[in-house]
């Protein structure tokens, strides 16, 4: 299992469920913009993001740090402080609009309809309260039940996420748990109210590889049982291959490629996606030098003109008329492949990938 | 836990013993002439020798410490001018200017000082933590700036100037005096009220700033974000999750600060005329009343290590990750 997660991502280990365009989306994000006014100017964290996610499907959002993947998901949870963030566009969860929702309605929504798992379970759990306390608090926030009943529910959830001896574990503190167990407890806390939408923000990044695989299995397993929609934020393409149905590649606050995971990982069409794949080290065969993407992600205070990726793109010279520098490409289908889209001016990206990129991949 | 407390008590006692030896060396072995001072200007050599003998000043220094410690544990007898008086344990000698056993003087003074320090702490912790928490939540707003600004003004006033101004102008407050708590709790509280407010307000300034900084840090923690994602009320997020974590660093500072509060009590006591340890030792210092000075130092260090021990034990209730042992 663990070597599958880190092998070259062409090996798609999971057959994506057939996609039905007419399927009613549970989560629908339309032209989402998130901006943070600062003393240095406006930080353009998310610029016009749109996606749809039906129940029982998993969307992986990938990208470097600062690409807007976490910021957009925090917006879905309504976690941004309206005093410091400007949010526009629309986020509909189960038909309810989240953008502009009152704090009181948000309190009812958060944890009940949508829940979130965070990257580092060590810092995301409160160090002074027992695991049981924290799960019970989540449950009692949305269910009018006695402490006794909430505790039974907490024990049941701990058992469900595979924590041995839950009767004893429920009254222990987070520091008495191992990293993997803590993340299981986080998952138990997130799922205690049966949310229909689960957002996992790099839930395996802080864990070691063997534990990672267990947690991924657990999330996939629970998703099957609970029938929820999952947004999975990661920068690990191996994890994406393992868990996702769809993938959304983000760069500098924009979606640059979007589509079914087997198609995108099998034959990505955006130079940034190519760069991500080339940055994965090969663990088998002769050691080969890595091909990292040159440069660094742009400052979100001054996003480059035209295509935001053009300063780091090695293919921009192939596009006629300086187009990459002057015109931002649309996120549209680039090949006859339906159901996928990318944001790039490059002509025949599939041919470029097959002839130039594929041979370079480990 | 019990073993830990036992170990801490043993180490506390050794700290007190070291303080005792060090201050003994400073006071009794320094080139002062306590017997001469006590005897006064018209002193006969016989009377001087008698006083020296009664103070054991004629014996070697090591033996003097030994006798002093023995007095602490089992009591000792004093012979002055042919009359022998028994001083029961814990005996710290006699004050020759006040003519009373030091133990009795201290027993009267300790409750005064502790009342001032603890009562003041209640005031400044309450005001400081509340103001700091509110300022942290409204960080960057006018309310926050006013809070931070006024704490700066209060903190830049020297304490004794502030206390003197209060003593001079705040005449609407009840008159400062000490009544033992067990005698009349209401008189006890009203007599100390001015001192408490004075200690409380000046120290609240710094505790507001500690709490504000600690609270801002705590509200930025991942677990606060987790708490918000659970759908609990904002009030619960701030007070149950944020404040709870913010209190630990404040408690740490409080533990260290208690030492300074005890020393600082000397100002409060002299300005408001409250007969605490500070005032007692200050008077003794001016009159070379060495037994009283020694006793004051001894009790001061004992109170300090005890308070530190109490704070350390309280800490385990605040932070479950701290395991004593």
Boltz contact constraints between the chains, C-beta under 6 A:
constraints:
  - contact:
      token1: [A, 77]
      token2: [B, 229]
      max_distance: 6.0
  - contact:
      token1: [A, 79]
      token2: [B, 228]
      max_distance: 6.0
  - contact:
      token1: [A, 107]
      token2: [B, 231]
      max_distance: 6.0
  - contact:
      token1: [A, 110]
      token2: [B, 229]
      max_distance: 6.0
  - contact:
      token1: [A, 110]
      token2: [B, 231]
      max_distance: 6.0
  - contact:
      token1: [A, 111]
      token2: [B, 230]
      max_distance: 6.0
  - contact:
      token1: [A, 111]
      token2: [B, 231]
      max_distance: 6.0
  - contact:
      token1: [A, 112]
      token2: [B, 231]
      max_distance: 6.0
  - contact:
      token1: [A, 116]
      token2: [B, 229]
      max_distance: 6.0
  - contact:
      token1: [A, 123]
      token2: [B, 222]
      max_distance: 6.0
  - contact:
      token1: [A, 124]
      token2: [B, 222]
      max_distance: 6.0
  - contact:
      token1: [A, 124]
      token2: [B, 223]
      max_distance: 6.0
  - contact:
      token1: [A, 124]
      token2: [B, 226]
      max_distance: 6.0
  - contact:
      token1: [A, 126]
      token2: [B, 223]
      max_distance: 6.0
  - contact:
      token1: [A, 126]
      token2: [B, 241]
      max_distance: 6.0
  - contact:
      token1: [A, 127]
      token2: [B, 321]
      max_distance: 6.0
  - contact:
      token1: [A, 128]
      token2: [B, 244]
      max_distance: 6.0
  - contact:
      token1: [A, 128]
      token2: [B, 320]
      max_distance: 6.0
  - contact:
      token1: [A, 138]
      token2: [B, 230]
      max_distance: 6.0
  - contact:
      token1: [A, 141]
      token2: [B, 230]
      max_distance: 6.0
  - contact:
      token1: [A, 141]
      token2: [B, 231]
      max_distance: 6.0
  - contact:
      token1: [A, 141]
      token2: [B, 232]
      max_distance: 6.0
  - contact:
      token1: [A, 173]
      token2: [B, 320]
      max_distance: 6.0
  - contact:
      token1: [A, 175]
      token2: [B, 321]
      max_distance: 6.0
